[in-house]
Amino acid sequence: MLLSTANHLVWLGRYSERLYYYDNIMKQLVKGSLKKAQVQHLISHLGFDADPSQPIKFMKAQMLRDLEQNKIPTVIQSIETNVQEAKGVIGKDTAELYNLIKRLSSAGTYRAATLQLHACNAAMAQEHPSVTCCWQLGRRFEQLERAVFLNEDSVAVSLEFKHWINKLPENTRWRELIRLSNQMIKSQQLSDFELLSQEFSTILQQGV
């Protein structure tokens, strides 16, 4: 597999996971299950286009608008772009499942588009092991980064990330990610995550 293709698979996993998370936030905002401090925390740490000094009603409205008009459409477009770039290594049926996400979102049914990801994930899990591995790395790294940014416990997702690193070829620079993952699990420091993130990005850009 070309490293550029691996990169697109990683980002496909990342954007897919991001769409799930945005959909979950939307559901919580609509249900009113998020308290003011939680909404402010999300705005401050995840870069929502909303004013954390406003009353909670206005913050929620701003977040929903940002999700519907900016964040979700951008993520869906990014999913489509990475699927197109990686279609040489994923099956036609899998690619078509992803194409449905774009069509559903174009019709304004973001909830249905997100639900379509379940079918896409099931298909990706059946692809060639190297394809599945790169895609899973992207999903787990997205979860890990979000946990770090939100100051949540990141040990479990760090172990998941490490599990998929172990599936990659031995005697390559991928092995360095295992050491960095262990370091981060032990320390839980932002600085260690930044080292892991930088090395991960460098590997994908420069090769192993």
N, C-alpha and C positions, 0 to 999 in steps of 0.2 A: 504494500500500500504506500502511495506517495504520502510524504509527511504533510503536504498541503491538504490532502484529503482527510487525514487524521485530524488536522486542525478544524476542518469544517464539521466533522463528526462531533468533536468536543463541543464546539459552539452550538451545534444542533441540540445536544444534550442540555447545555446551559440555558439556551433560550426556551426550550420546552419546559424545563423546571421553573423558569421565571414566569412563564405564562400561567402555570399552575398556581404559583404563589400570588400573582396579581389577582387571579380569579378568586382565590380564597380571601384576600383582603376585601375585594368588592362585596362578597357575600357577608362578611362580618360588618362592613360599613352599612349595608342595607338593613341587616338585622338589628343593628344598634348594639352589638355585643362588645364593641371596643370602647374602653373608657378614655377620658380626655388625655391622661398621661400616656396611654398606649398609642393614641393617634399622634401625639406630639413626638413620641419616640420614633415612630415610623417615618414621619416627615423629616425629622432631623438626621436620621441615619441612612435613609434610602433615597433621599433626593427628590421627594415629591414636590410638585409645584403648588405649594400651599403655605399659608402663613400660620405658624404654630402659636402665634399670639392671639389669634382670633378665637371667638367662642366655638365650642366643639361642633355646633351645627354647621357653621361656615367652613371649618376645616374639613369636615367630612364631604361637604359638597364640592370643595376644591379638589380633594383627592379623587373623588369619583369622576369629576370632569377630566382630570389629568390622566386617569387610567383609561377612560373611554376614548378620549380624543388623541392622546399621545402615546402613553406607555404600551398599552395592549396592541394597537395597530403597528407600532414600531417593532415589537417583539414578533408578531405574526409575520411581518415582512421579512424579518431576519431569519425566521424558521424556514420560510420559502426559499430564501437565497441560499442558505446552507444545504438544504435538500437538493437544490439544483446543482450545486457544486459537488455534492457527494453521490449523485445518482448513479455514477459508474460503479459503485460498490454496494449499493443497496438495491433490493429487489424492486421490480416495477410495481408490484402490488403495494409494497410499503410506501413507495413514492406517491402512489395515487391516494393512499390514506392521508398522507400529509397535505396533498393538494386540496382535499376536502376542507381542511382547516381554513385555507385562504378563501375558498368559496363561501363557507359559512360566515366568516368574519365580514366578507364583502356585503353579505345580506344583513349585517348588523347583529347577528346572533352570536355574540362572544361566548356566552355560556355553552352553547352547542359546540363551538369551535374548540373550547377547552376540553369538553367531554370527549371530543374526537381524539384527543391525545392518548386516551386509554387504549384505543385501538392501535394507534401508532406505536406506543410503548410495547404492546404485546408483540407487534410485528418486528420491532427492532431487537427484541430479546431473542428472536429466532434467526437473526441474520448471522453471517460469518462471525466467529468468536472475536476476531480482531476488530470488526466493525462495532459489535456490541460493546466491547471493552472501551473503545475510545468514546463512544456515546455515553456510557455509564460514568466514565471519568468526568465528563462535562457536567452531568447531572449532580454527581457528588461534590464536585468543586463548587458549583453554584450554591448548593446547600451549605457547604462549609463557609464560603465567603459571607453568605447572609447571616449565619450564626455568629461569626466573628464581628461583623458590622453592628449587629443588634445586641451584642454582649450576652449571647446565649451560650449554653453549654455545647461545646463543639467536639467533645471526645468521641461520641458515637459516630458522627458523620466523618470525622477524621479517620476512624478505623475502616469505614466503608470505602473512603477514598484510597486508603492504603491497600485494601483488599484488591481493588481493581488495578492499582499500580503493579501489584504482584503478578498480575496476569500478562503484563507486557514483557517484551523480550529481555532476557538476562544479558549481563555484560554490556549494557548501554548506559547512557546518561539518565535513563528512567530510574535507575537504581538510586540515584542521588535523591529522588523525591521520597523514597522510603525513609532515608535518614532524616530528612527535613520534616516528614510527617511525624516520626517518632519524637523528634525534638519539640514539635508543636504540641503533641498530645501531653507531653510531660510538663511543659511550661505554661501552656494556654496564653502565651503572650502575643500581642498584635505584631510585634517585631518579627517573631518566628513565622507567623502566617505570611507576612510580607516577603520574607525570604523564600518561602515555599511558592508563593504566587509568582514571584519574579522568575524563579528557576523553571517553573511549569511553562510560563509564557515564552521564555527563551528557548526551551527545548522545542516547542511547537513551531517557533519561527525559524530556528537555525538548524534543527536536525539533531540526531542522536549519534 
